[in-house]
């Protein structure tokens, strides 16, 4: 027998021995796993006590389709959009105080709140300028502004609607529309025409929910 064949035979014996060790290790691992599973079954059986399998009544297994998920967030968004779908047909004149400036307050808001607004008792915390916007654009912009102001907890804001000098016929188109939209927003407690320094006939100072209880004096 040549040295090459002896070397090949030795390598074969080594490989066979390695395979046997691996097979033994696998068998030992499987035995341990089976023993562990049996111990767990035995522990469960001792814990729950005697049991009796349910009788097979021969009922068919019907795969019932799961109901489609409901778009809850989309529904909430659509409801919010409907709440903000302000009408242009509201007769706002009958809701306004006939004091020469057509101011507005909710029934539960004290009359002196309007006087405080005119005197600048509350600090104006934010404003929106609707100059140059078409009616639908102005309505959407105002809705977004009030929604953001409410979420931020702002109490007093200014809405600039303009005096109508650039409108056809020099008529202040947005002036009446803005008032009509504001009275339809629950978060709006009151509004008055701004002081001359704050925009005069071209702007409104708006009091949002919660402001009447905590007035802030302007600097």
Secondary structure, 3 states (H helix, E strand, C coil): CCHHHHHHHHHHHHHHHHHHHHHHHHHHHHHHHHHHHHHHHHHHHHHHCCCCCCCCCCCCCCCCCCCCCCCHHHHHHHHHHHHCCCCCCCCHHHHCECCCCCEEECCCCCCHHHHHHHCCCCCCCEEEECCCCCHHHHHHHHHHHHHHHHHCCCCEEEEECCCCCCCHHHCCHHHHHHHHHHHCCCCEEEEEECCHHHCHHHEEEEEECCHHHCCCCCC
